[in-house]
Amino acid sequence: MPDAGPHKGRPRDASRDRALLDATLAVLAESGYGGLTTAAVAARAGVSTATLYRRWSSKEELVIAAASAHAPELATSPDTGTLEGDLRALLRDKAAALTGESGRLMRALIGEAAHNTALAEALTTAFLTPVRRRVGEITRRAAGRGEIAPVEDADLLGDLVIGPMVNRFLLTPSPPDRVDAAEAARTADRLLPFLLRAVGSEAARR
């Protein structure tokens, strides 16, 4: 296939991309997925709808891009040297994420994702899969140190992190933006003993 050569025209402005994705989050928080329109997002970002459509061809694509952009950095797992320390760090990171921008986004999309496969897959990729991978890495390290037996179902253990957090911060009457960082960390620490017991850690018996 012949080389198409360099692209013509002005280079894409990354700052406009970010402005549109931030505007998407703001409109979602105010109006929900059903009330979101590309015109409202473009107006909030201060650009034309033509500028938006040069980047994303539909509302769904725009929202999926926003989900990816606002996904928390949970895949990297700091090694604290103990299972208890690693799980505490993960729980606190997840609590902080769900009480921030990514929590607002998930709250706006959970209902729609129940019957929109593309959005459900985007939420899974952006918010669930990184936690499951990190739990897998944490438990492998702990098993290697002899703290616990090898965990065969790390995905299920990851869901034990995700489920209570989503229930506590997204499905309760108090919106996540009313939960401060200290309260989020306390909630994470309260969940830690249950997670340690689930993997058979001796730390849970202390």
Backbone hydrogen bonds, N-H to C=O, Kabsch-Sander energy under -0.5 kcal/mol:
donor,donor_aa,acceptor,acceptor_aa,energy
14,A,12,R,-0.8
16,R,13,D,-0.7
17,D,13,D,-1.5
18,R,14,A,-2.3
19,A,15,S,-2.1
20,L,16,R,-2.5
21,L,17,D,-2.2
22,D,18,R,-2.8
23,A,19,A,-2.2
24,T,20,L,-2.1
25,L,21,L,-1.8
26,A,22,D,-2.0
27,V,23,A,-2.7
28,L,24,T,-2.5
29,A,25,L,-2.2
30,E,26,A,-1.6
31,S,27,V,-3.1
32,G,28,L,-2.4
33,Y,108,A,-0.8
35,G,31,S,-0.9
36,L,32,G,-0.8
36,L,33,Y,-0.8
41,V,37,T,-2.0
42,A,38,T,-2.7
43,A,39,A,-2.4
44,R,40,A,-2.3
45,A,41,V,-2.2
46,G,42,A,-1.0
46,G,43,A,-0.5
47,V,42,A,-2.5
52,L,48,S,-1.5
53,Y,49,T,-2.8
54,R,50,A,-1.4
55,R,52,L,-1.7
56,W,52,L,-2.7
62,L,58,S,-2.0
63,V,59,K,-2.4
64,I,60,E,-2.4
65,A,61,E,-2.2
66,A,62,L,-2.1
67,A,63,V,-2.3
68,S,64,I,-2.0
69,A,65,A,-2.4
70,H,66,A,-2.2
71,A,68,S,-0.8
74,L,72,P,-1.7
80,T,78,P,-0.9
86,D,82,T,-2.3
87,L,83,L,-2.8
88,R,84,E,-2.2
89,A,85,G,-2.2
90,L,86,D,-2.1
91,L,87,L,-2.8
92,R,88,R,-2.4
93,D,89,A,-2.4
94,K,90,L,-2.8
95,A,91,L,-2.4
96,A,92,R,-2.5
97,A,93,D,-2.2
98,L,94,K,-2.5
99,T,95,A,-1.2
100,G,97,A,-1.5
103,G,97,A,-1.3
104,R,100,G,-1.7
105,L,101,E,-2.1
106,M,102,S,-2.5
107,R,103,G,-2.5
108,A,104,R,-1.7
109,L,105,L,-1.3
110,I,106,M,-2.1
113,A,109,L,-2.9
114,A,110,I,-0.9
114,A,111,G,-0.7
115,H,112,E,-1.6
116,N,113,A,-0.6
120,A,116,N,-2.5
121,E,117,T,-2.6
122,A,118,A,-1.9
123,L,119,L,-2.7
124,T,120,A,-2.3
125,T,121,E,-2.5
126,A,122,A,-2.6
127,F,123,L,-2.8
128,L,123,L,-0.9
128,L,124,T,-1.1
129,T,124,T,-3.1
132,R,128,L,-2.2
133,R,129,T,-2.5
134,R,130,P,-2.1
135,V,131,V,-2.7
136,G,132,R,-2.1
137,E,133,R,-2.2
138,I,134,R,-2.6
139,T,135,V,-2.7
140,R,136,G,-2.0
141,R,137,E,-2.1
142,A,138,I,-2.3
143,A,139,T,-2.5
144,G,140,R,-2.2
145,R,141,R,-1.6
146,G,143,A,-1.0
147,E,142,A,-2.4
148,I,142,A,-0.7
152,E,150,P,-0.6
154,A,152,E,-0.6
157,L,153,D,-1.8
158,G,154,A,-2.6
159,D,155,D,-1.7
160,L,156,L,-1.1
161,V,157,L,-0.8
161,V,158,G,-0.8
162,I,158,G,-2.2
163,G,159,D,-3.0
165,M,161,V,-1.1
166,V,162,I,-2.9
167,N,163,G,-2.6
168,R,164,P,-2.7
169,F,165,M,-2.9
170,L,166,V,-2.4
171,L,166,V,-1.4
178,R,175,P,-2.0
179,V,176,P,-1.5
180,D,178,R,-0.6
184,A,180,D,-2.3
185,A,181,A,-2.3
186,R,182,A,-2.1
187,T,183,E,-2.2
188,A,184,A,-2.1
189,D,185,A,-2.3
190,R,186,R,-1.9
191,L,187,T,-1.3
192,L,188,A,-1.0
195,L,191,L,-1.7
196,L,192,L,-2.4
197,R,193,P,-2.2
198,A,194,F,-1.7
199,V,195,L,-1.1
200,G,197,R,-1.2
201,S,196,L,-2.6
202,E,147,E,-0.5
204,A,201,S,-1.0
205,R,202,E,-1.7
206,R,203,A,-1.0
